[in-house]
Amino acid sequence: MRYISTRAKGDDYFSASDAILKGLAPDGGLFIPEHIPSIPESFTLTEGAWYAMYQALLPFFEGDELENDLEEICRNAFSFPVPFHADGGKDTLELYFGPTAAFKDFGARFLAFSMEKLLRNRNENLTILVATSGDTGGAVASAFHGREHLAVKVLFPEGRVAERQHMQLTGWDGNVSSYEVDGTFDDCQRMVKEAFMDESLHDLSSANSINLGRLLPQMAYYVYASSIYKLRYGKDPVFIIPSGNVGNATGAYWAKAMGAPISRIVLACNANKPITDYLSTGHYEPRASIKTLANAMDVGAPSNIERLFALFPDIEAFRANVSAYSVSDEDIKRTIKEVYDESGYVICPHTACGERVRRDHVREENSVVVSTAHPAKFNDIVEPLIGREIAIPKNLYEIMHKPSRAEKIEADYHLLFS
Ligand SMILES: *Cc1c(COP(=O)(O)O)cnc(C)c1O
């Protein structure tokens, strides 16, 4: 299996391992498979979620340095359940049983275990720099904690992350260091960029959501979940996916292209509308992000959009395959309350965008809203709406009770290396 850049003109090919270690293609594009493979004939659900995901990933690593290690990487990375909240066919897929209670754990953990193996083979070391305004940093810190040959430096703006996010960013020791920067999120991002440009610094890398190693697991759980759904109901579900950088949704499109039983894919967006506007006007315009209650989706210029454009190159193809709807903050609040009042089920603000889109725009009986995070992560928003406290799940509880350590620094990247 070979990979190319979304911007490729000639014939520059990369292995999966190269793509994972590089992150971004040399021409600035994103890595995509030369062609999307089919689900292997031997695919089985009988060995559980992690094994099904391993089989879905295998053709993407055919002939790769990691091929023989893939089974062990998947067993380690996907070591938590992937359950459905069943509701007569209008189900919810709960992707939040990883260590930081959001779907990003799948990708971050797969990337960490894959990088560890590749660096061990090469006897090399890497330092991962992450600037975060909240969610991503916690998933990356947790995934890379304790991985050999890897160190992580997490930068976040002082006083601007929520209390529970702060705990997830600072509850680490050993190879993970946290820096509370006297500045904004933009300062943190600038520091990371400057460090990458400093030629006296070596062996730096990133772990952001465009890395192939973070995207592929998101394909794999759609192959698993759609197959389970089909087995249970005998029908192909519509997947409704809360989206920001559209990495999660791209995984679903790849799964569908592999032959997974998915009838169609619908994107649920918040008030950030680059994709819904593209569908209505035919002009794609990246823009500044708007702050909403579903803050992990506050994205005005989706970083994975080039991968969707590679699948659906013109507006007709895009419209034929992509539906997207925008959900306001008022509707997010209303939906959290409505769902709780009806059934006692508690959902996070991102998942609420998906549920609103299901209720207002999806006519099919067979649908799955993808629940991207545990509601306890957003207790300050959700608890006042439902009028009670949300029990903290074990995975979050464990992180929240680790001692917090962070170094306070000025917004100067040199201080990360002194
Ligand atoms: C990252 C994130 C999203 C958005 O996923 P994309 O892959 O960026 O589209 C949605 N919900 C939660 C909770 C997230 O952390």
The ligand as an SDF file (V2000), in Angstrom:
LIG
                    3D

 15 15  0  0  0  0  0  0  0  0999 V2000
  -12.2770   16.9460   18.0520 C   0  0  0  0  0  0  0  0  0  0  0  0
  -13.6940   16.8170   18.4530 C   0  0  0  0  0  0  0  0  0  0  0  0
  -14.7550   16.9230   17.5220 C   0  0  0  0  0  0  0  0  0  0  0  0
  -14.5230   17.2600   16.0700 C   0  0  0  0  0  0  0  0  0  0  0  0
  -13.8820   16.2130   15.3670 O   0  0  0  0  0  0  0  0  0  0  0  0
  -13.1720   16.5200   13.9720 P   0  0  0  0  0  0  0  0  0  0  0  0
  -12.4540   15.2810   13.6080 O   0  0  0  0  0  0  0  0  0  0  0  0
  -12.2370   17.6800   14.2350 O   0  0  0  0  0  0  0  0  0  0  0  0
  -14.2330   16.8850   13.0020 O   0  0  0  0  0  0  0  0  0  0  0  0
  -16.0470   16.7260   17.9700 C   0  0  0  0  0  0  0  0  0  0  0  0
  -16.3100   16.4760   19.2750 N   0  0  0  0  0  0  0  0  0  0  0  0
  -15.3220   16.3640   20.1940 C   0  0  0  0  0  0  0  0  0  0  0  0
  -15.6910   16.0970   21.6090 C   0  0  0  0  0  0  0  0  0  0  0  0
  -13.9990   16.5210   19.8250 C   0  0  0  0  0  0  0  0  0  0  0  0
  -13.0160   16.4290   20.7650 O   0  0  0  0  0  0  0  0  0  0  0  0
  1  2  1  0
  2  3  1  0
  2 14  2  0
  3  4  1  0
  3 10  2  0
  4  5  1  0
  5  6  1  0
  6  7  2  0
  6  8  1  0
  6  9  1  0
 10 11  1  0
 11 12  2  0
 12 13  1  0
 12 14  1  0
 14 15  1  0
M  END
$$$$
